[in-house]
Amino acid sequence: MRRFLAATIAVFLLPAEPFAQEWQPFGVERFGFVFDVPPGFELAQRSENGDGATFTGPDGASLAVWGVELGGRNFRTGITNQMKEDESEGWAITYRRLTDEWASYSGIKDQQIRYARAIEVCKDRAAVFVMDYRREEKIPYDPIVTRMVRSLKQEGC
């Protein structure tokens, strides 16, 4: 209960400007998914092949979203490999949840938090987002991450 109250208070203490903006839809038709980009995040770069994009947010936060062909690989195996890659780059994975259709994990490196979410789409592809933000921003970012998790959906297969 204390954590819920702290998160609620933190949201009200954040500057109003980022929340005055609307969430922006982002999708990759070829990969069959849609996703909501949080207020205050600006498009930094779209991949050359159109399979994804990166966004920059307030206080140095970053967000990447993309689609990937599984190429006959098992969804679970692909995500496990991504976690291993993050660990080899110094991320200490502190939470992981893997199923056959979706996965979430988070980790800490230096004073940063990384949250990753992936879903299987169209039976042979995956949609992924990875968000990095300052560890001290965890409570204000919790409801933002929750909304992003709920917004990542298969569409158009």
C-alpha positions as CSV (number, residue, x, y, z in Angstrom):
1,M,0.0,0.0,0.0
2,R,2.9,2.3,0.8
3,R,4.4,1.8,-2.6
4,F,1.1,2.6,-4.3
5,L,0.7,5.8,-2.3
6,A,4.3,6.8,-3.0
7,A,3.9,6.2,-6.8
8,T,0.6,8.2,-6.8
9,I,2.2,11.1,-5.0
10,A,5.3,11.0,-7.2
11,V,3.1,11.2,-10.4
12,F,1.4,14.4,-9.0
13,L,4.8,15.9,-8.1
14,L,6.2,15.5,-11.7
15,P,6.2,18.5,-13.9
16,A,2.9,18.8,-15.7
17,E,4.4,19.6,-19.1
18,P,5.3,16.0,-20.2
19,F,1.8,14.8,-19.2
20,A,0.0,17.6,-21.0
21,Q,1.1,15.9,-24.2
22,E,-0.7,12.9,-25.6
23,W,0.6,9.4,-25.9
24,Q,1.6,8.8,-29.5
25,P,0.8,5.6,-31.4
26,F,3.7,3.9,-33.2
27,G,3.5,0.7,-35.2
28,V,5.4,-1.3,-37.7
29,E,2.9,-2.7,-40.2
30,R,5.3,-5.3,-41.7
31,F,5.8,-6.8,-38.2
32,G,2.1,-6.5,-37.2
33,F,2.3,-4.5,-34.0
34,V,1.4,-1.2,-32.4
35,F,2.7,0.6,-29.4
36,D,2.1,3.8,-27.5
37,V,5.0,6.2,-27.0
38,P,4.8,8.2,-23.8
39,P,4.4,11.9,-23.6
40,G,7.6,13.9,-23.7
41,F,9.5,11.3,-25.8
42,E,10.6,12.6,-29.2
43,L,11.6,10.5,-32.2
44,A,15.4,10.4,-32.4
45,Q,15.9,8.0,-35.2
46,R,13.9,5.6,-37.4
47,S,15.7,2.5,-38.6
48,E,16.6,2.6,-42.3
49,N,14.4,-0.5,-43.1
50,G,11.5,0.9,-41.0
51,D,11.5,-2.0,-38.5
52,G,11.8,0.2,-35.5
53,A,12.7,3.5,-33.9
54,T,14.5,5.2,-31.0
55,F,13.1,8.0,-28.9
56,T,14.6,10.3,-26.3
57,G,12.8,11.3,-23.3
58,P,13.0,13.6,-20.3
59,D,16.2,13.6,-18.2
60,G,18.1,11.3,-20.5
61,A,15.6,8.5,-20.7
62,S,15.7,6.4,-23.9
63,L,13.2,4.1,-25.6
64,A,13.8,1.7,-28.5
65,V,11.0,-0.3,-30.2
66,W,11.4,-2.7,-33.1
67,G,10.2,-5.8,-34.8
68,V,12.2,-8.9,-35.5
69,E,11.8,-12.0,-37.6
70,L,12.2,-15.1,-35.4
71,G,13.6,-17.1,-38.3
72,G,12.4,-20.4,-37.0
73,R,13.8,-19.7,-33.6
74,N,11.7,-20.2,-30.5
75,F,10.4,-16.9,-29.1
76,R,11.6,-17.9,-25.6
77,T,15.1,-18.7,-26.9
78,G,15.3,-15.3,-28.7
79,I,14.4,-13.4,-25.5
80,T,16.8,-15.5,-23.4
81,N,19.6,-14.7,-25.8
82,Q,18.7,-10.9,-25.6
83,M,18.9,-11.1,-21.7
84,K,22.3,-12.8,-22.0
85,E,23.5,-10.1,-24.3
86,D,22.4,-7.4,-21.8
87,E,24.1,-9.3,-19.0
88,S,27.3,-9.4,-21.0
89,E,27.1,-5.6,-21.4
90,G,27.0,-5.2,-17.6
91,W,23.2,-5.2,-16.9
92,A,22.3,-7.1,-13.7
93,I,19.0,-8.7,-14.4
94,T,16.8,-8.3,-11.3
95,Y,13.4,-9.4,-12.7
96,R,12.5,-11.8,-15.5
97,R,9.2,-13.4,-16.6
98,L,9.2,-15.5,-19.7
99,T,6.2,-17.3,-21.4
100,D,5.8,-18.8,-24.9
101,E,4.0,-15.6,-26.0
102,W,5.5,-12.7,-24.0
103,A,8.4,-11.8,-21.9
104,S,9.5,-9.0,-19.5
105,Y,12.7,-8.4,-17.7
106,S,14.5,-5.5,-16.0
107,G,17.9,-4.9,-14.8
108,I,20.3,-2.3,-13.3
109,K,23.6,-1.0,-14.6
110,D,25.4,1.9,-12.8
111,Q,22.5,4.2,-11.9
112,Q,20.2,3.2,-14.8
113,I,17.2,0.8,-15.0
114,R,16.5,-1.1,-18.1
115,Y,13.0,-2.5,-18.7
116,A,12.3,-4.7,-21.7
117,R,9.1,-6.2,-23.0
118,A,8.6,-8.5,-26.0
119,I,5.6,-10.2,-27.4
120,E,5.3,-12.8,-30.1
121,V,3.4,-11.5,-33.1
122,C,2.0,-13.2,-36.2
123,K,3.5,-16.6,-35.0
124,D,6.9,-15.9,-36.6
125,R,7.9,-12.5,-35.4
126,A,8.4,-10.5,-32.2
127,A,7.8,-6.9,-31.1
128,V,10.2,-5.5,-28.5
129,F,10.6,-2.3,-26.5
130,V,13.5,-1.4,-24.3
131,M,13.4,1.6,-22.0
132,D,16.4,2.9,-20.0
133,Y,15.9,5.6,-17.3
134,R,17.6,6.8,-14.2
135,R,17.2,4.6,-11.2
136,E,16.0,7.6,-9.1
137,E,13.1,7.9,-11.5
138,K,11.7,4.4,-10.8
139,I,8.6,5.4,-9.0
140,P,7.5,8.1,-11.5
141,Y,8.3,5.7,-14.4
142,D,6.4,2.7,-13.0
143,P,2.9,3.8,-14.3
144,I,4.5,4.8,-17.7
145,V,6.1,1.4,-18.1
146,T,2.8,-0.3,-17.1
147,R,0.9,1.6,-19.8
148,M,3.6,0.8,-22.4
149,V,3.4,-2.9,-21.5
150,R,-0.4,-2.8,-22.0
151,S,-0.1,-0.9,-25.3
152,L,2.3,-3.3,-27.0
153,K,-0.1,-5.4,-29.1
154,Q,-0.3,-7.5,-32.2
155,E,-2.2,-5.8,-35.0
156,G,-2.6,-6.5,-38.7
157,C,-1.4,-10.1,-39.1
